[in-house]
Amino acid sequence: MPTHPDIVNEIWAVTTGEAGMANQARGLAEAVAVSTGWPVVQKTIGMPRPWRWLPMHWVPLPLDRLSPDSDHLAPPWPRVLITCGRRSAAASIAIRKASGGRCFTVHVQDPLIPPRYFDLVAPPRHDGLAGPNVLPTRGAIHHVTQAKLDQAAGQFRTPFETLPRPWIGVLLGGSNRTMTLTPEKTRQIGEQLASAARDSGGSLLITPSRRTGEANTRALAETIREVPHQLWQGEGPNPYFGILALADYLVVSGDSASMVSEAASTGRPLYVIDFGMYSKRLARFHRELREEGVTRAFDGSLEHWDYQPVDDSRQVAAVICERVTGER
């Protein structure tokens, strides 16, 4: 498809580098690339003080305000630009203007400025943002794809097969602004997980996150030591995608909308560990998924149920492709 000389058939995923933001932008960019065949270019930028304190549509000449270690943002501009996180919005606004509107700009999450500054905004629905160019998502955009799951299944099936089924996959997060994970709480979670393994005759496949912390990981290891399990403690490849691909049940701590959303994309029975007080936004996220039958609260018991997998990345990508190329 022909393009303007200053526009190339690329998809840029631009963020300020936080892992959660980068994963969402890259995940949506990769979903668009599946349909278009265009390459994905991931870029990291910085917005230094005092500009980072402003609403991003107030930053003058934003491409000139980026920190010196930012990746280069210059023409030719991409056909699609995907940003995620408040501080990347200024660059999106500038590129949209510099390209004469030929670069299709997408912002993931609530940009905290009017949506009209973008061609499309894809915030989680629990943000409550609305508008003619706003496409709310049920969960968080992510980078889990069937191809990645298939690859991980081949990598981890053999080591998992040493353990009895059903395989209970556990994705454990940690403390956030409103919730605190302590060793005492972790032992309580471990006791429920051990009970589920004993009652089902199965085993636990567990990967903690960086936020879990060493003290909590040790408490968990002590609590589940008498049931069959694999607990990743940072050595060797992280089995995160292998767990998503192969587990018969998934148990995810509720502190992370991203982890819950990634697990919900598999269609496997999905339990959520509630270990503290949710923020208003996160509470709404969990409430809506439970009302729709996607998730259930974890109490140590396991049941099987079916639901339509939550596949926001592919659905948003289809809208982008239709708007940009006329094809879904």
Buried (B, 14 or more C-beta within 10 A) or exposed (E): EEBBEEBBBBBBBBBBBEEBBBBBBBBBBBBBBBBBEBEBBBBBBBBEEEBBEBEBBEBEEBBEBBBEEBBEBEBBBBBBBBBBBBBBBBBBBBBBBBBEEBBBBBBBBBBEBEBEBBBBBBBBBBBEBEEEBBBBBBBBBBBBBEEBBEBBBEBBEEEBEEBEBBBBBBBBBBBBEEBEBBBEBBBBBBEBBBBBBEEBEBBBBBBBBEBBBEEBBEBBBEBBEEBBBBBBEEEEEBBBBBBBBBBBBBBBBBBBBBBBBBBBBBBBBBBBBBBBEBBEEBBBBBEBBEEEEBBBEBEBEBEEEEBEBBBBBBBBBBBBBEBBBEEE
